Amino acid sequence: MTLRAFRYRFYPTAEQEGLLRRTLGCVRLVYNKALEVRSQAWKERQEKVGYRETSKMLAQWKKEEELQFLAEVSAVPLQQGLLHLDKGYSNCFAGRAKYPRFKKKRNGGSAEFTKSAFRWQNGSLYLAKCREPLNIRWSRQLPKEAEPSTVTVRFDPSGRWHVSILVEDDTVQPLPESEKSVGVDVGINSLAVTSDGEKMTNPRHLTKHDQRLRRAQKSLSRKIKGSRNREKARQKVAKIHAQITDSRKDYLHKLSTRLVRENQTIVVEDLSVKNLVKNRKLARQISDCAWGEFVNQLDYKCQWYGRTLVKVDRWFPSSKLCSSCGHQMDSMPLSVREWTCPKCRTVHDRDINAAQNLWATP
């Protein structure tokens, strides 16, 4: 069994939207108050406050007169918010993430409902304290006889509502074994280059919408803060960003799925994107490529379908190494896209040569 999340867009009624907005606001409030308490406790007294302590505080907050509205929404998303905060601290101390930050209303929000806070009946989803099922646009079917274990409602800055349903999917089975393996080198001019010599074009999603985005952001900057016109302009900017994100993810999903289906072993370079974007001249292009998301998709899809993903050390000189004779160049500036090996006189395409070196590494 494979745990898999299915994401759908839904259109709430006025009553549901009011309740969900209050729920998201309460989740954000509880999360921020707990974060403030934990931060102050450590700064002032070097005292560690964990999930149990914040859970007890939540019970006390609900009794306060000015916070009695916390009892009007389901208690489960509030508790889950505290669990997410605790996980954020764990990831921070383990070096996997930065220190948790306060949630902002303008970034939308999310609320997680476990089995006790929703009802799944005849293919319809009822959330806690909602009398009607969610009007979900079923863009794809859930696996037959699937029982949701967790439901997450998200409201994005562009004003769209999405629900993510986590189920056990028994339809995900390993693919038939393939004798083919491939090395994949990521880049900017070509998003991915394989050791077979195939180059996948970089759609440059951000560049396509650059002029529209600039005009929308310029219009937003001229609006008076707090005005309705500013909110309209903010939503317009958010919708363009959402369109860019959706098109980018769609392209990466199609590309990663094809590579996983066609190859038994995929070799990629373990890049540190966080350090690469520190280059101010290339940060925008690197972020638009979303190399981290691409490798992440390859990773979990290889696990799903019985494939092998090999990550080569980031310090491996794949670009400076001749794939024919093994000669290593002293330097290889980014401006050099084609070079000739001084030892064997082989003419190399920089990206294809790097992909071939990655493929030969395992």
Secondary structure, 3 states (H helix, E strand, C coil): CEEEEEEEEECCCHHHHHHHHHHHHHHHHHHHHHHHHHHHHHHHHCCCCCHHHHHHHHHHHHHCHHHHHHHHCCHHHHHHHHHHHHHHHHHHHCCCCCCCCCCCHHHCEEEEEEHHHEEEECCEEEECCCCCCCCEECCCCCCCCCCCCEEEEEECCCCCEEEEEEEEECCCCCCCCCCCEEEEEECCCEEEEECCCCEEECCCHHHHCHHHHHHHHHHHHCCCCCCHHHHHHHHHHHHHHHHHHHHHHHHHHHHHHHHHHHCCEEEEECCCHHHHCCCCCCHHHHHHHCHHHHHHHHHHHHHHCCCEEEEECCCCCCCCECCCCCCECCCCCCCCCEEECCCCCCEEEHHHHHHHHHHHCC
